[in-house]
Amino acid sequence: MTDTATPQEEIQEVQPAEAEGPAQQQPQADGRPPRSPRPPRQPRQQQQKQKPKQAAQQQQPQRARKVHPALEKLFELYPGMFGARFLPLKLGVFQDLLEKHPDDFKKDELKVALGLHARSTRYLEAVAAGLARHDLDGNAVEPVAPEHVHHAILELHRRRVQRNPGEDLRPQLVARIARAVEASGLDREAYAVLVRSRDEETNAVLDEALAELARQAAKREALLRAFEASGRSSEHEFAEMYGMDADEVARTLARARTERQPAPPAA
């Protein structure tokens, strides 16, 4: 009986199979000992109902996953970084922890604990969201590299596919990579060079996201050309002429003008 069993289930589990004791058996006419009576045959529907219940009773309760002792210590020392909210950690945090807490952590155990933390889904979500890297005091110190964001997105997608077999999650992945490209501040070609791998499937998804961004950029450029050819000096007037939202048109035209400017030379 599990702790989550309903009162009705508990009652059913403790009830005896027969409300009364077995009837007294009479000897047969030839003097042979009486045969044991066969148990009453249950209707098929009742048997089918009991199978799931029996299977559930046979299942062993899952044991709570044991937390690595070094992770527990990290949570105790830095609840803002290893507690209710996970934030990307600054590069070199391993050495910072060893220097600040030489008596609290063994080198090998700390390395394992940080690896478990960095591979957790909650940590990967923080990295994929593009949050800045933080020091142990919770201060943002540096951005996460675009390739790290990209790999976190791919790993989260892989885990979702495992949890949702048969569901088409590719459009969500394409859209998320497209947003990551734009947030990176890199042009499409530079981003592709940075994150492209030997995996054909992930490269195909990357190309799809880049193609979608190219289509969006082409639409913005077309709108800017239409505005320039209209002879209208006011963006608001141009938007009214085509029945478009003025604020959206202004934002789109401003972005199109920015995209026309040549990219700064690489350092």
C-alpha positions in Angstrom: 0.0 0.0 0.0 1.5 3.3 -1.0 1.3 6.6 0.8 -0.7 8.1 -2.0 -3.4 5.4 -2.0 -7.0 6.8 -1.8 -9.2 5.7 1.1 -11.2 3.5 -1.2 -8.1 1.7 -2.4 -7.0 1.1 1.1 -10.3 -0.4 2.1 -10.2 -2.8 -0.9 -6.7 -3.9 0.0 -7.5 -4.8 3.6 -10.8 -6.6 2.9 -10.7 -10.4 2.9 -11.4 -12.3 -0.3 -14.5 -13.9 1.2 -16.8 -12.2 3.7 -17.5 -15.6 5.4 -15.4 -18.7 6.1 -15.4 -21.6 3.7 -18.5 -23.9 3.9 -18.0 -27.2 5.7 -17.1 -29.9 3.1 -19.0 -33.2 3.1 -17.4 -36.6 2.2 -18.2 -38.2 -1.1 -20.6 -41.1 -1.4 -17.8 -43.6 -2.1 -16.0 -42.6 1.1 -13.2 -40.8 -0.6 -12.0 -37.5 1.0 -13.9 -34.5 -0.2 -12.5 -32.5 -3.1 -11.4 -29.0 -2.5 -14.0 -26.6 -3.9 -12.9 -24.5 -6.9 -12.8 -20.8 -6.3 -15.7 -19.0 -7.9 -14.9 -17.7 -11.4 -14.8 -14.0 -11.6 -16.4 -12.2 -14.5 -14.0 -11.2 -17.3 -14.5 -7.4 -16.7 -13.6 -7.8 -13.0 -10.5 -9.8 -13.9 -9.4 -7.0 -16.3 -9.9 -4.4 -13.6 -7.8 -6.3 -11.1 -4.8 -6.6 -13.5 -3.7 -2.9 -13.4 -4.2 -2.9 -9.7 -2.1 -6.0 -9.2 0.6 -4.6 -11.5 0.7 -1.4 -9.4 1.0 -3.4 -6.2 4.0 -5.2 -7.6 5.8 -2.0 -8.5 8.5 -1.1 -6.0 8.5 2.4 -4.6 11.1 4.6 -6.3 14.0 5.7 -4.0 14.7 9.4 -3.7 17.7 10.4 -5.7 20.7 11.0 -3.5 22.2 14.5 -3.8 25.9 14.7 -4.1 27.4 16.0 -0.8 29.4 18.7 -2.5 26.2 20.0 -4.2 24.5 20.1 -0.8 27.4 22.2 0.5 27.2 24.5 -2.5 23.5 25.1 -1.9 24.3 25.8 1.7 27.0 28.3 0.9 25.5 29.9 -2.2 21.7 29.4 -2.2 21.3 32.2 -4.7 23.4 30.4 -7.3 22.7 26.7 -6.5 19.2 27.0 -5.0 15.7 28.0 -6.2 17.2 29.7 -9.3 20.1 28.5 -11.4 22.3 31.1 -13.2 25.2 30.5 -15.6 28.5 30.4 -13.7 31.5 32.4 -14.6 34.4 30.6 -16.2 36.9 29.7 -13.5 34.4 29.3 -10.7 35.9 25.9 -9.9 39.2 27.5 -8.9 37.4 30.3 -7.1 35.6 27.7 -4.9 38.8 25.9 -4.1 40.5 29.1 -3.1 37.6 30.4 -1.0 36.7 27.1 0.7 39.9 24.9 0.9 38.5 22.9 3.8 35.0 22.4 2.5 35.7 20.7 -0.8 37.9 18.1 -2.2 39.1 18.8 -5.7 37.8 15.7 -7.3 34.4 15.8 -5.5 33.9 19.4 -6.4 34.7 18.7 -10.0 32.0 16.0 -10.1 29.5 18.1 -8.3 29.9 21.1 -10.7 29.6 18.7 -13.7 26.3 17.4 -12.4 25.1 20.9 -11.8 26.1 22.1 -15.3 24.4 19.1 -17.0 21.1 19.6 -15.1 18.1 20.7 -17.2 17.5 23.8 -15.1 21.1 25.0 -15.6 20.9 24.3 -19.3 17.7 26.3 -19.5 19.5 29.3 -17.9 22.3 29.0 -20.5 19.9 28.5 -23.4 18.0 31.7 -22.3 21.2 33.7 -22.9 21.5 34.8 -19.3 24.9 36.3 -18.3 27.5 34.4 -16.4 27.6 35.2 -12.7 30.3 35.1 -10.0 29.7 33.4 -6.6 28.3 36.7 -5.3 25.6 36.7 -7.9 27.1 39.5 -10.0 26.8 39.3 -13.8 30.4 39.3 -15.1 30.4 38.2 -18.7 28.0 37.0 -21.5 27.7 33.3 -22.3 29.4 32.5 -25.6 27.0 32.0 -28.5 28.3 28.5 -29.1 27.5 27.5 -25.5 24.0 28.9 -25.9 23.5 26.9 -29.1 24.7 23.6 -27.6 22.5 24.1 -24.6 19.5 24.6 -26.9 20.3 21.4 -28.8 20.7 19.4 -25.6 17.4 20.6 -24.2 15.7 19.7 -27.5 17.2 16.2 -27.4 15.9 15.6 -23.8 12.4 16.9 -24.8 12.3 14.5 -27.8 13.1 11.6 -25.4 10.3 12.7 -23.1 7.8 13.3 -25.9 8.3 10.5 -28.6 6.3 11.0 -31.7 5.8 14.8 -31.1 7.1 17.1 -33.8 9.3 19.6 -31.8 11.5 20.6 -34.8 9.6 23.9 -35.4 10.2 25.0 -31.8 13.9 24.2 -32.2 14.2 26.2 -35.4 12.5 29.2 -33.8 14.7 29.0 -30.7 17.9 28.8 -32.7 16.7 31.8 -34.9 16.2 33.8 -31.7 19.7 32.8 -30.5 21.3 33.9 -33.7 19.7 37.4 -33.4 20.6 37.7 -29.7 24.2 36.8 -30.4 24.9 40.0 -32.3 26.6 38.0 -35.0 25.6 37.9 -38.7 24.2 34.7 -40.0 27.4 33.6 -41.7 29.6 34.2 -38.6 27.2 32.3 -36.4 27.0 29.4 -38.7 30.8 29.1 -38.8 31.0 29.3 -35.0 28.4 26.5 -34.3 28.4 24.2 -37.3 29.3 20.6 -36.4 29.7 17.3 -38.0 26.2 16.3 -37.2 24.1 16.5 -40.4 20.8 16.7 -38.6 21.7 19.6 -36.4 23.3 21.4 -39.3 20.1 21.0 -41.3 18.1 22.6 -38.4 20.7 25.4 -38.3 20.3 26.0 -42.0 16.6 26.1 -41.7 16.8 28.7 -38.9 19.2 30.8 -41.0 17.0 30.6 -44.0 14.0 31.8 -42.0 16.0 34.8 -40.7 17.1 35.6 -44.3 13.4 35.6 -45.4 12.5 38.0 -42.5 15.4 40.3 -43.4 14.3 40.3 -47.1 10.8 41.4 -46.0 12.2 44.2 -44.0 14.4 45.4 -46.9 11.3 45.2 -49.2 9.3 47.4 -46.8 12.1 49.9 -46.6 12.3 50.1 -50.4 8.6 50.5 -50.7 8.7 53.4 -48.2 11.6 55.1 -50.1 9.7 54.7 -53.4 6.4 56.0 -52.0 7.6 59.6 -51.7 6.1 59.8 -48.3 8.2 61.7 -45.7 6.3 60.4 -42.7 6.5 56.8 -41.7 3.1 57.2 -40.0 1.5 58.5 -43.2 3.1 55.5 -45.1 1.7 53.1 -42.6 -1.8 54.6 -42.8 -1.7 54.4 -46.6 -1.3 50.6 -46.4 -3.4 50.0 -43.3 -0.4 48.9 -41.2 0.5 49.6 -37.5 2.6 52.7 -37.4 4.7 51.7 -34.5 5.5 48.3 -36.0 6.4 50.0 -39.3 8.7 52.4 -37.6 10.5 49.6 -35.8 10.8 47.5 -38.9 12.2 50.4 -41.0 14.7 51.3 -38.3 15.9 47.7 -38.2 16.1 47.5 -42.0 18.3 50.7 -42.1 20.6 49.2 -39.5 20.9 46.0 -41.5 21.9 48.0 -44.6 24.9 49.3 -42.8 28.1 47.3 -43.5 29.3 45.1 -40.7 32.3 46.3 -38.8 35.6 44.7 -39.7 36.6 41.7 -37.5 39.1 42.6 -34.8 
